[in-house]
């Protein structure tokens, strides 16, 4: 069972290696990763270092200028992007892990637990994730672990529903019925028949969730419920700099462009992976 799953993973990896569109998307993703990971160490200054140059226009010393108290906008943007992307990716990975496990199990096993669980999922999906996140963070207080947990819990219902629907379609296929007749275990059916056939869906779902979570994290930080100072946050940087937009637009341009770039990169990578997998089927 495990050998079959491993061989399929290796075959898929070899096939994807020759896709030009996927390579371009991966290059963009790696460039962004290197920028936010190594960029802050390549520019001079610390994110909380205050200089005498208040709202200074971009120059060689400060490529994106300085903010209202003299801090370098470029350094803060790079470090803020690092924390925002890390939070979104961590929450997306947890959502994909638990959502896929529950969705596949519910679709394969069915029964009363599946019916009751889906009613709960539908009830949770009726409330906007942002509203739930705001309510929870306002009640318990903002912190990075709490933010990751809230983002994970608010997006798990969507993943469960999507994965369960795809599992139900595959469960009716002839090869799945043949596996059941051959008394193959339910776990083996999930790993060797269900998961390989929904991998494209999982990739798209993960990329969409990560992009949404990145935006939600930015909104929460803008409202003061995300990453707390003195750690830089893209949303909080925009919130701080909005009153200076007319005189010093660079204080919000850098964080804003970084948000757009990060969301676009995650989305494009997910679409490229899905397209490559569909072509290879």
DOLO-94822 format. One line per 4 residues: number of its first residue (from 0); their letters; for each residue y, x, z of N, C-alpha, C, O. Coordinates in steps of 0.001 Angstrom, whole numbers. Last residue first. Layout:
BEGIN
NUM) A) Y:X:Z:Y:X:Z:Y:X:Z:Y:X:Z ~ ...;
REM end
This chain:
BEGIN
280) XXXX) 13410:-2798:-16678:12298:-3708:-16388:11492:-3999:-17664:10515:-4746:-17620 ~ 15613:-1304:-17306:14332:-591:-17195:13149:-1524:-16953:12000:-1087:-17017 ~ 17711:-3110:-17185:17358:-2529:-18469:15971:-1901:-18433:15235:-1960:-19418 ~ 17823:-3584:-14441:17471:-4679:-15343:17025:-4143:-16702:16079:-4657:-17299;
276) XXXX) 18637:-1098:-13474:17333:-1614:-13091:16893:-2749:-14015:15710:-2858:-14336 ~ 21203:-944:-14592:20188:52:-14951:18779:-444:-14622:17844:-237:-15396 ~ 22477:-3083:-13318:22311:-3095:-14765:21228:-2119:-15205:20427:-2429:-16087 ~ 22403:-2199:-10631:21727:-3440:-11027:21481:-3476:-12526:20396:-3858:-12966;
272) XXXX) 23984:131:-10819:22586:205:-10376:21809:-1030:-10799:20679:-921:-11273 ~ 26430:-1010:-11623:25751:-39:-12481:24279:103:-12107:23422:185:-12986 ~ 27060:-2629:-9416:26835:-3242:-10726:26092:-2301:-11661:25220:-2736:-12413 ~ 27378:-639:-7407:26365:-1682:-7285:26045:-2338:-8616:24876:-2581:-8918;
268) XXXX) 29549:818:-8484:28259:1472:-8263:27143:434:-8153:26076:610:-8742 ~ 31578:-1111:-8473:31115:-551:-9747:29753:110:-9590:28895:-21:-10463 ~ 31871:-1520:-5669:31486:-2613:-6567:30912:-2091:-7873:29875:-2570:-8333 ~ 32677:1000:-4734:31460:378:-4208:30963:-714:-5150:29762:-817:-5401;
264) XXXX) 35075:1299:-6236:33978:2257:-6357:32659:1654:-5885:31638:1783:-6561 ~ 36694:-827:-5375:36278:-752:-6774:35085:177:-6949:34178:-121:-7727 ~ 37067:-120:-2670:36400:-1379:-3016:35880:-1335:-4444:34753:-1755:-4707 ~ 38435:2355:-3005:37161:2286:-2282:36394:1024:-2645:35192:1087:-2902;
260) XXXX) 40746:1606:-4443:39813:2585:-5000:38448:2497:-4328:37418:2556:-5001 ~ 41998:-157:-2644:41582:-630:-3969:40532:305:-4564:39538:-155:-5126 ~ 42479:1648:-517:41661:446:-316:41123:-59:-1646:39935:-355:-1768 ~ 44171:3507:-1762:42868:3938:-1251:41947:2749:-1023:40752:2833:-1307;
256) XXXX) 46422:1959:-2277:45648:2493:-3405:44263:2925:-2946:43283:2730:-3666 ~ 47240:1502:410:46885:400:-481:46036:851:-1659:45046:204:-2002 ~ 47816:4091:1440:46722:3290:2002:46279:2157:1082:45085:1874:978 ~ 50002:4688:-481:48799:5501:-299:47637:4732:292:46558:4716:-300;
252) XXXX) 51906:2621:-112:51261:2817:-1417:49963:3603:-1266:48942:3237:-1847 ~ 53108:2695:2341:52039:1704:2146:51302:1896:822:50193:1389:653 ~ 54898:4743:2199:54149:4606:3448:53018:3587:3325:52075:3611:4115 ~ 56310:4597:-171:55142:5480:-120:54324:5328:1162:53166:5745:1203;
248) XXXX) 58611:3071:74:57361:2396:-327:56127:3270:-214:55010:2755:-164 ~ 61102:3005:1807:60105:4075:1707:58757:3478:1323:57858:3389:2159 ~ 62649:733:1549:63322:2027:1550:62339:3185:1343:62697:4216:775 ~ 60873:-1411:1501:62034:-1431:606:62668:-57:477:63174:291:-590;
244) XXXX) 58982:-862:3499:58576:-879:2093:59773:-798:1144:59680:-172:88 ~ 59210:-889:6197:59926:175:5496:59647:169:3996:60037:1102:3294 ~ 57579:-2831:7172:59023:-3018:7387:59862:-1968:6674:61078:-2119:6551 ~ 55030:-1843:6628:55554:-2942:5810:57060:-3136:5996:57744:-3563:5066;
240) XXXX) 53857:149:8183:54824:538:7168:55446:-599:6392:56321:-354:5561 ~ 52047:-1087:9927:53165:-309:10468:54251:-71:9425:55438:-88:9751 ~ 50289:-2240:8079:51005:-3094:9018:52227:-2371:9594:53300:-2958:9734 ~ 49304:35:6844:50077:-920:6046:50888:-1833:6958:52034:-2163:6655;
236) XXXX) 47989:1115:9059:49043:1878:8403:49924:966:7549:51146:1111:7536 ~ 46062:-808:9538:47135:-648:10521:48288:168:9952:49442:-55:10317 ~ 44425:-426:7267:45076:-1705:7510:46243:-1578:8476:47298:-2175:8258 ~ 43559:2239:7640:44316:1854:6449:45080:554:6675:46252:449:6312;
232) XXXX) 44032:4032:10631:43326:2949:9949:44184:2474:8786:45397:2322:8928 ~ 43673:6846:12829:44326:6156:11717:43421:5080:11115:42198:5217:11099 ~ 43536:6755:16320:42741:6961:15110:43400:6198:13954:43661:5003:14092 ~ 44887:6199:18702:45567:7013:17689:44749:7292:16432:45225:8006:15549;
228) XXXX) 44636:2793:17486:45345:4076:17557:44848:4879:18767:44429:4286:19760 ~ 41430:1285:16618:42626:1364:17450:43284:2745:17392:42592:3755:17266 ~ 40142:-669:14064:40179:661:14671:41508:831:15394:42572:552:14842 ~ 41152:-4026:14615:40192:-3083:14058:40188:-1773:14810:40225:-1753:16040;
224) XXXX) 43133:-5700:15329:41823:-5963:15916:40743:-5019:15388:39560:-5195:15680 ~ 45600:-5694:14103:45477:-4990:15369:44146:-5181:16056:44014:-4867:17239 ~ 45768:-6726:11600:46099:-7635:12699:46012:-6966:14070:46313:-7592:15086 ~ 44850:-4562:10173:46227:-5006:9943:46690:-5912:11077:47855:-5877:11472;
220) XXXX) 42215:-4622:10983:43061:-3517:11428:44535:-3861:11243:45370:-3490:12067 ~ 41430:-6938:9619:41367:-6900:11082:42228:-5771:11641:42895:-5946:12661 ~ 41785:-6072:6978:42566:-7202:7493:42591:-7189:9017:43636:-7401:9632 ~ 39888:-4007:6880:41298:-3716:6643:42186:-4822:7197:43216:-4548:7812;
216) XXXX) 37556:-5443:7297:37938:-4417:8267:39418:-4058:8119:40112:-3833:9110 ~ 37588:-6974:4954:37718:-7638:6252:38134:-6638:7321:38975:-6950:8164 ~ 37226:-4944:3034:38441:-5757:3022:38664:-6439:4378:39785:-6476:4885 ~ 34713:-4038:3816:35829:-3105:3778:37154:-3855:3796:38093:-3456:4486;
212) XXXX) 33186:-6326:3450:33386:-5805:4802:34543:-4823:4865:35273:-4780:5855 ~ 33246:-6546:651:33849:-7590:1480:34147:-7081:2891:35205:-7358:3456 ~ 31839:-4184:1:33209:-4387:-474:33936:-5436:362:35093:-5248:739 ~ 29376:-4682:1257:30171:-3526:1667:31626:-3684:1233:32542:-3361:1990;
208) XXXX) 28524:-6970:-168:28775:-7046:1274:29662:-5893:1746:30585:-6095:2534 ~ 28237:-5875:-2721:29187:-6963:-2499:29540:-7068:-1018:30705:-7234:-657 ~ 26234:-3976:-2223:27542:-3544:-2709:28600:-4612:-2483:29729:-4303:-2100 ~ 24110:-5613:-1350:24633:-4564:-477:26024:-4127:-915:26903:-3927:-76;
204) XXXX) 23700:-7219:-3599:24093:-7840:-2338:24699:-6810:-1389:25682:-7094:-704 ~ 22884:-5291:-5453:24118:-6038:-5683:24625:-6656:-4388:25822:-6627:-4103 ~ 20511:-4475:-4181:21567:-3511:-4468:22902:-4219:-4658:23921:-3809:-4101 ~ 19032:-6833:-4113:19403:-6183:-2857:20547:-5193:-3059:21440:-5083:-2220;
200) XXXX) 18634:-7306:-6842:19399:-8261:-6040:19885:-7611:-4744:21026:-7821:-4331 ~ 16991:-5124:-7436:18299:-5258:-8068:19205:-6200:-7299:20394:-5932:-7123 ~ 14737:-5748:-5867:15537:-4564:-5547:16925:-4624:-6189:17915:-4229:-5574 ~ 12895:-7667:-6133:14237:-8117:-5755:15147:-6933:-5461:16213:-7100:-4869;
196) XXXX) 10516:-6480:-6726:11049:-7405:-7711:12418:-7956:-7341:13043:-8643:-8149 ~ 9825:-4931:-4499:10130:-4264:-5774:10779:-5188:-6800:11522:-4719:-7662 ~ 9451:-7107:-2529:10588:-6184:-2470:10863:-5455:-3792:12024:-5359:-4190 ~ 6985:-8421:-3465:8268:-9099:-3291:9435:-8116:-3386:10312:-8278:-4235;
192) XXXX) 4876:-6547:-3783:5140:-7564:-4803:6529:-8193:-4686:7175:-8465:-5698 ~ 4726:-4703:-1699:4304:-4288:-3044:4623:-5291:-4136:4641:-4925:-5312 ~ 5715:-5920:641:6125:-4567:283:5829:-4205:-1164:6600:-3478:-1790 ~ 4571:-8499:730:6026:-8331:829:6466:-6971:297:7468:-6873:-412;
188) XXXX) 1863:-7874:597:2477:-8662:-477:3999:-8492:-459:4629:-8358:-1508 ~ 1554:-6553:3035:1341:-5822:1790:1967:-6559:610:2541:-5931:-280 ~ 2047:-8674:4790:2922:-7502:4809:2795:-6710:3513:3793:-6252:2956 ~ -114:-10364:4231:1255:-10813:3929:2221:-9640:3889:3119:-9606:3047;
184) XXXX) -2969:-8720:2716:-2145:-9122:3859:-741:-9526:3419:-248:-9090:2378 ~ -5155:-10156:377:-4200:-9096:659:-3282:-9576:1782:-2866:-10734:1783 ~ -7158:-11871:-523:-6982:-11646:910:-6156:-10398:1224:-6416:-9685:2193 ~ -7182:-12661:-3075:-7919:-11419:-2781:-7789:-11006:-1316:-8247:-9935:-918;
180) XXXX) -5424:-14725:-2913:-6849:-15047:-3082:-7713:-13832:-2748:-8816:-13956:-2216 ~ -3064:-13228:-2787:-3472:-14035:-1638:-4968:-14369:-1720:-5682:-14303:-720 ~ -3046:-12116:-5342:-3102:-11231:-4175:-3551:-11997:-2944:-4331:-11483:-2142 ~ -2777:-14417:-6876:-3992:-13604:-7002:-4149:-12663:-5807:-5259:-12443:-5324;
176) XXXX) -217:-15205:-6125:-1359:-16061:-5799:-2670:-15281:-5871:-3558:-15459:-5037 ~ 1152:-13073:-7279:1205:-13243:-5830:57:-14132:-5365:-570:-13860:-4342 ~ 646:-13464:-9952:118:-12246:-9336:197:-12307:-7815:-599:-11667:-7129 ~ 1964:-15920:-10475:508:-15834:-10500:-35:-14603:-9804:-1066:-14675:-9135;
172) XXXX) 4683:-16899:-8306:4125:-16208:-9456:2608:-16065:-9328:2051:-16087:-8230 ~ 5860:-17961:-6047:5095:-18856:-6906:4485:-18194:-8128:3827:-18869:-8919 ~ 7328:-15897:-4938:6117:-16333:-4235:5255:-17242:-5095:4041:-17298:-4902 ~ 9632:-15698:-6435:8555:-14750:-6714:7249:-15198:-6074:6174:-14913:-6603;
168) XXXX) 11127:-17782:-5306:10832:-17777:-6743:9648:-16875:-7064:8774:-17231:-7855 ~ 11291:-16999:-2631:10606:-18244:-2965:10252:-18308:-4447:9197:-18828:-4810 ~ 12883:-14715:-2892:11489:-14589:-2447:10690:-15845:-2791:9533:-15750:-3201 ~ 15335:-15814:-3564:14626:-14987:-4548:13158:-14821:-4186:12293:-14790:-5062;
164) XXXX) 15892:-17131:-1133:15818:-17883:-2385:15068:-17099:-3463:14256:-17668:-4193 ~ 15969:-14988:684:14940:-16025:820:14785:-16806:-481:13664:-17111:-888 ~ 18247:-13606:-182:16936:-12962:-259:15827:-14000:-168:14833:-13895:-887 ~ 20259:-15523:351:20055:-15016:-1002:18664:-14416:-1158:17978:-14679:-2145;
160) XXXX) 19974:-15911:3155:19829:-17033:2225:19540:-16547:803:18671:-17097:125 ~ 20400:-13331:4199:19142:-14044:4445:18937:-15139:3405:17850:-15275:2842 ~ 23039:-12828:3383:21944:-12003:2868:20608:-12705:3050:19769:-12677:2150 ~ 24406:-14762:4877:24479:-14774:3416:23323:-13995:2804:22704:-14437:1835;
156) XXXX) 23799:-13981:7576:23351:-15270:7030:23388:-15338:5510:22486:-15917:4905 ~ 25082:-11362:7825:23625:-11490:7741:23190:-12846:7180:22273:-12872:6359 ~ 27794:-11402:8260:27334:-11353:6870:25821:-11437:6726:25322:-11571:5609 ~ 28156:-11500:11003:28818:-12513:10182:28328:-12524:8742:28432:-13547:8066;
152) XXXX) 26733:-9301:11979:26292:-10655:12322:26921:-11713:11430:26284:-12723:11129 ~ 28278:-7148:10904:26854:-7322:10595:26410:-8761:10830:25778:-9366:9964 ~ 30783:-7517:12075:30651:-7569:10621:29194:-7799:10210:28917:-8556:9279 ~ 30027:-7164:14775:30589:-8437:14318:30463:-8575:12809:30078:-9635:12314;
148) XXXX) 29135:-4485:14802:28237:-5581:15185:28739:-6922:14673:27950:-7731:14185 ~ 31485:-3134:14060:30282:-3037:13224:29327:-4184:13525:28771:-4789:12608 ~ 33119:-3867:16244:33504:-4215:14878:32304:-4164:13945:32124:-5062:13122 ~ 31780:-2709:18388:31928:-4159:18331:32270:-4618:16920:31766:-5641:16456;
144) XXXX) 32051:43:17731:30725:-599:17807:30798:-2120:17720:29972:-2747:17056 ~ 35005:178:17744:34215:447:16537:32808:-156:16633:32390:-823:15686 ~ 36758:-2576:19210:36186:-1230:19305:35304:-1048:18072:34909:-2026:17436 ~ 38768:-5125:20709:38374:-4328:19543:37809:-2965:19920:38309:-2292:20821;
140) XXXX) 37561:-7819:22771:38350:-6609:22608:37848:-5753:21452:36641:-5657:21231 ~ 36434:-10293:23077:35781:-9168:23758:36573:-7871:23655:36286:-6917:24378 ~ 38249:-12028:21714:37663:-12392:23008:37138:-11180:23771:37369:-11052:24974 ~ 38956:-10871:19338:40036:-11263:20247:39506:-11567:21638:40215:-11392:22629;
136) XXXX) 36441:-10603:18234:37181:-9402:18604:38342:-9715:19532:38675:-8918:20410 ~ 35780:-13344:17816:34961:-12494:18672:35741:-11275:19146:35709:-10943:20331 ~ 37842:-14262:16080:37581:-14925:17362:36814:-14010:18311:37161:-13911:19488 ~ 37626:-12535:13888:38867:-12582:14658:38616:-13181:16041:39113:-12674:17046;
132) XXXX) 35034:-13166:12988:35364:-11806:13428:36612:-11797:14291:36651:-11121:15319 ~ 35319:-15855:12261:34381:-15480:13325:34740:-14104:13886:34749:-13901:15100 ~ 37159:-15552:10175:37510:-16359:11349:36608:-16018:12526:37076:-15904:13659 ~ 35709:-14049:8337:36927:-13485:8926:37325:-14243:10188:37778:-13639:11160;
128) XXXX) 33628:-15797:7553:33342:-14588:8341:34579:-14006:9025:34503:-13529:10157 ~ 34082:-19327:7927:34474:-18077:7250:34214:-16861:8127:34538:-16877:9315 ~ 31290:-21375:8418:32475:-20817:9065:32835:-19512:8364:31966:-18653:8215 ~ 28975:-21919:7111:30066:-22885:6946:31370:-22404:7582:32434:-22962:7315;
124) XXXX) 27114:-20105:7884:27818:-19849:6634:28964:-20824:6399:29832:-20568:5565 ~ 26056:-21305:10158:26879:-20109:10313:27690:-19822:9047:28824:-19350:9130 ~ 24628:-23400:8932:25702:-23712:9873:26639:-22516:10052:27858:-22677:10095 ~ 22766:-21983:7441:23751:-22814:6747:24920:-23174:7662:26066:-23243:7216;
120) XXXX) 21299:-20836:9559:22004:-19988:8602:23093:-20775:7880:24213:-20290:7725 ~ 20202:-23128:10708:21118:-22302:11486:21944:-21405:10575:23144:-21230:10787 ~ 18574:-23926:8621:19640:-24835:9050:20671:-24064:9871:21872:-24308:9751 ~ 16857:-21760:8529:17778:-21958:7417:18872:-22948:7771:19992:-22827:7274;
116) XXXX) 15405:-22118:10919:16244:-20940:10733:17256:-21115:9619:18396:-20667:9743 ~ 14017:-24475:10416:15017:-24449:11480:15968:-23262:11311:17173:-23382:11530 ~ 12370:-23573:8262:13258:-24736:8112:14379:-24710:9161:15549:-24900:8829 ~ 10983:-21425:9453:11815:-21203:8275:12818:-22342:8110:13995:-22095:7844;
112) XXXX) 9612:-22748:11468:10586:-21712:11826:11522:-21437:10662:12721:-21238:10859 ~ 7891:-24382:9994:8953:-24994:10790:10025:-23972:11144:11214:-24289:11125 ~ 7214:-22685:6820:6906:-23378:8063:8128:-23916:8775:9239:-23912:8245 ~ 7296:-19342:5423:7679:-20757:5454:7430:-21377:6820:7433:-20690:7842;
108) XXXX) 6482:-16785:4503:5701:-17492:5516:6032:-18978:5571:5131:-19798:5749 ~ 8281:-15916:2509:6828:-15751:2340:6025:-16652:3280:5003:-17213:2885 ~ 10852:-16528:3416:10407:-17014:2118:8907:-16939:1926:8318:-17791:1260 ~ 10879:-15208:5889:11051:-16653:5840:10552:-17216:4523:9902:-18261:4501;
104) XXXX) 10560:-12525:5051:9570:-13145:5933:9667:-14667:5885:8642:-15348:5843 ~ 12895:-12211:3514:11577:-12075:2881:10507:-12735:3736:9638:-13430:3211 ~ 14875:-12636:5533:14818:-13451:4326:13465:-13398:3638:12942:-14432:3222 ~ 14363:-10633:7458:14264:-12049:7831:14116:-12922:6597:13317:-13859:6601;
100) XXXX) 14715:-8299:5871:13481:-8525:6641:13303:-10003:6977:12218:-10559:6801 ~ 17324:-8655:4877:16179:-8595:3970:14876:-8883:4697:14030:-9625:4197 ~ 18828:-8622:7249:18856:-9786:6372:17688:-9822:5412:17121:-10883:5153 ~ 18321:-6056:8257:17864:-7230:9000:17840:-8475:8120:16929:-9295:8233;
96) XXXX) 19318:-4439:6052:18034:-4211:6716:17511:-5480:7379:16398:-5924:7098 ~ 21855:-5445:5397:20797:-5422:4390:19426:-5287:5036:18474:-5945:4616 ~ 23192:-5041:7842:23064:-6389:7281:21925:-6447:6275:21122:-7380:6291 ~ 23073:-2262:8035:22413:-3093:9045:22201:-4513:8536:21153:-5115:8772;
92) XXXX) 24633:-1612:5762:23248:-1150:5869:22465:-1988:6888:21326:-2377:6630 ~ 27107:-2788:6421:26374:-3248:5237:24906:-2837:5298:24028:-3618:4930 ~ 27851:-1298:8661:27605:-2727:8811:26816:-3277:7632:25952:-4135:7811 ~ 28098:1217:7400:27169:1027:8522:26830:-447:8693:25664:-807:8852;
88) XXXX) 30093:694:5486:28755:1096:5052:27724:906:6162:26600:481:5897 ~ 32308:28:7136:31797:-928:6146:30373:-586:5717:29534:-1479:5596 ~ 32605:2419:8631:32334:1138:9307:31721:136:8337:30738:-530:8663 ~ 33166:4238:6563:31996:4431:7432:31622:3134:8141:30442:2795:8235;
84) XXXX) 35562:3217:5540:34362:3231:4695:33110:3392:5543:32095:2751:5272 ~ 37243:3625:7790:37052:2287:7223:35780:2218:6393:35004:1271:6522 ~ 37130:6415:8201:36660:5501:9246:36388:4110:8685:35403:3477:9065 ~ 38149:7345:5716:36849:7789:6221:36295:6814:7253:35127:6432:7187;
80) XXXX) 40677:6230:5621:39665:5792:4653:38271:6179:5124:37320:5418:4947 ~ 41918:7697:7665:41749:6252:7806:40708:5701:6853:39940:4811:7215 ~ 41898:10214:6500:41118:10002:7716:40907:8506:7963:39840:8096:8420 ~ 43594:9693:4286:42247:10227:4091:41367:9984:5317:40210:9588:5177;
76) XXXX) 45936:8760:5544:45221:7919:4585:43786:8389:4409:42863:7575:4386 ~ 46748:10939:7077:46358:9702:7755:45586:8772:6818:44676:8069:7260 ~ 47363:12739:5022:46338:13064:6016:45836:11795:6697:44631:11610:6868 ~ 49420:11280:3707:48195:11671:3010:47065:11952:3998:45948:11463:3830;
72) XXXX) 51475:11024:5593:50783:9820:5114:49466:10176:4436:48488:9443:4579 ~ 52220:12752:8489:51860:12914:7086:51003:11728:6622:49941:11462:7186 ~ 54796:11379:10597:53403:11799:10383:53081:11826:8892:53605:11021:8123 ~ 57350:10413:11314:57194:11774:10814:55776:12254:10607:55568:13458:10452;
68) XXXX) 57617:7811:11920:57776:8743:13043:57448:10182:12634:57289:11058:13483 ~ 57249:6465:9535:58481:6201:10299:58663:7098:11510:59754:7146:12077 ~ 55641:9006:7470:55888:7643:7922:57120:7571:8823:57927:8500:8866 ~ 56071:11035:4476:55797:10847:5899:56163:9425:6312:56893:8728:5607;
64) XXXX) 54420:11771:1293:55545:11548:2190:55121:11462:3645:53983:11767:4003 ~ 52252:12545:-102:52491:11107:-15:53620:10775:948:53761:9629:1373 ~ 52453:15362:100:52296:14723:-1219:52501:13213:-1222:52888:12652:-2247 ~ 54294:17355:1744:53720:16051:2082:53582:15239:794:54499:14503:432;
60) XXXX) 54989:19683:391:54492:19774:1770:53787:18492:2204:52803:18537:2942 ~ 55900:18773:-2052:54733:19653:-2006:54141:19740:-605:52926:19857:-445 ~ 56665:15266:-1407:57005:16597:-1913:55753:17458:-1813:54670:16950:-1524 ~ 57809:11921:-927:56727:12847:-1296:57258:14169:-1856:58179:14187:-2673;
56) XXXX) 60447:11590:1563:59849:11280:264:58747:12288:-65:58753:13398:467 ~ 60196:10885:5023:60499:11846:3963:59773:11456:2681:58615:11039:2719 ~ 60227:9474:7414:60293:8737:6141:60710:9653:4996:61473:9258:4114 ~ 61292:12328:9065:60982:10909:9205:61223:10190:7874:62301:10296:7288;
52) XXXX) 60579:15314:9935:60856:14675:8646:60402:13213:8713:59239:12913:8440 ~ 59738:16500:12207:61137:16054:12197:61498:15305:10921:62581:14729:10819 ~ 56378:15261:12955:57349:16248:12485:58766:15670:12562:58963:14513:12931 ~ 53446:14857:14739:54764:14294:14467:55725:15423:14095:55865:16406:14823;
48) XXXX) 50099:14416:14171:51137:15433:14284:52480:14838:13855:52621:14370:12725 ~ 47908:12836:13837:48871:12414:14863:49985:13437:15086:50729:13347:16063 ~ 46439:14122:11855:46904:12754:11628:47933:12272:12638:48742:11397:12331 ~ 47662:17470:11257:46756:16539:11929:47301:15126:11758:48499:14949:11538;
44) XXXX) 47946:19911:8602:48465:18919:9535:47378:18033:10106:46312:17867:9513 ~ 47144:20405:5147:47620:20900:6441:48108:19754:7308:48619:18753:6808 ~ 44041:19632:3550:45502:19507:3649:45924:19908:5058:45169:19770:6020 ~ 41373:19902:3895:42001:20763:2898:43519:20677:2915:44204:21538:2365;
40) XXXX) 40481:18014:5620:40407:19394:6085:41091:20362:5120:41360:21509:5477 ~ 40749:15690:4149:41604:15872:5319:41600:17311:5823:42590:17779:6385 ~ 38735:15986:2168:40154:16043:1829:41047:16325:3012:41995:17104:2909 ~ 36129:15629:2856:36636:16995:2888:38140:17077:2682:38758:18100:2979;
36) XXXX) 35877:12801:2880:35150:13635:3838:35785:15013:3997:35960:15506:5112 ~ 37380:11704:885:37639:11237:2248:36939:12099:3289:37351:12130:4449 ~ 36401:13238:-1325:37834:13144:-1028:38077:12751:422:38878:13379:1115 ~ 33659:12845:-1344:34184:14192:-1092:35650:14148:-706:36098:14924:138;
32) XXXX) 33682:10096:-1944:33082:10582:-703:33600:11970:-343:33936:12240:810 ~ 34846:10112:-4479:35530:9436:-3379:35006:9921:-2034:35776:10133:-1098 ~ 32867:11551:-5834:34230:12069:-5774:35011:11431:-4636:35745:12108:-3917 ~ 30672:9867:-5561:30626:11183:-4929:32017:11793:-4816:32325:12470:-3835;
28) XXXX) 31599:7692:-7099:31283:7505:-5692:31268:8837:-4948:31786:8935:-3836 ~ 31846:8883:-9628:33024:8300:-8975:32801:8146:-7476:33693:8430:-6675 ~ 29153:9543:-10019:30164:10600:-9987:31426:10108:-9286:32006:10813:-8461 ~ 28014:7014:-10100:27650:7923:-9014:28663:9055:-8881:28993:9477:-7773;
24) XXXX) 29168:6099:-12482:29446:5409:-11218:29117:6300:-10025:29865:6332:-9048 ~ 28021:7917:-14292:29484:7860:-14141:29864:7194:-12819:30764:7657:-12119 ~ 25332:7279:-13974:25786:8620:-13623:27300:8652:-13441:27807:9329:-12547 ~ 25310:4678:-14964:25021:4905:-13557:25496:6282:-13118:26007:6438:-12009;
20) XXXX) 25863:5199:-17644:26775:4380:-16850:26570:4582:-15365:27530:4651:-14597 ~ 23600:6719:-18387:24938:7312:-18423:25922:6528:-17562:26723:7117:-16835 ~ 20480:7192:-17033:21455:6151:-17352:22871:6719:-17251:23301:7146:-16180 ~ 18473:8904:-16176:18949:9027:-17553:19977:7997:-17952:20327:7927:-19130;
16) XXXX) 17779:8208:-13613:18446:9497:-13800:19004:9642:-15206:19926:10431:-15416 ~ 16297:5941:-13606:17736:5792:-13407:18486:7083:-13678:19688:7064:-13943 ~ 13718:6987:-13874:14293:6188:-14951:15811:6081:-14832:16524:6125:-15835 ~ 13348:8287:-11436:13299:9059:-12684:13950:8297:-13828:14650:8883:-14654;
12) XXXX) 13491:6092:-9676:14459:7179:-9567:14498:7999:-10847:15580:8372:-11301 ~ 11238:4611:-10442:12572:4040:-10613:13636:5123:-10581:14583:5085:-11367 ~ 9224:6381:-9651:9364:6015:-11061:10751:5449:-11339:11365:5772:-12356 ~ 9612:6427:-6868:9770:7648:-7644:9960:7356:-9119:10770:8007:-9779;
8) XXXX) 9027:3733:-6246:10342:4284:-5946:10600:5543:-6755:11699:5717:-7281 ~ 6353:3604:-6998:7340:2778:-7697:8748:3288:-7456:9577:3277:-8366 ~ 5252:5373:-5143:5186:5693:-6566:6179:4866:-7366:6784:5370:-8313 ~ 5722:3951:-2746:6351:5251:-2955:6351:5633:-4429:7346:6162:-4925;
4) XXXX) 4122:1668:-3112:5565:1513:-2947:6286:2836:-3218:7343:2846:-3849 ~ 1614:2927:-3228:2113:2152:-4376:3626:2008:-4305:4328:2198:-5298 ~ 1423:4026:-669:1435:4914:-1827:1980:4199:-3053:2725:4790:-3836 ~ 1330:1797:961:2510:2652:1049:2592:3587:-156:3686:3911:-620;
0) X) -1209:836:0:0:0:0:1261:872:0:2142:711:-845;
REM end
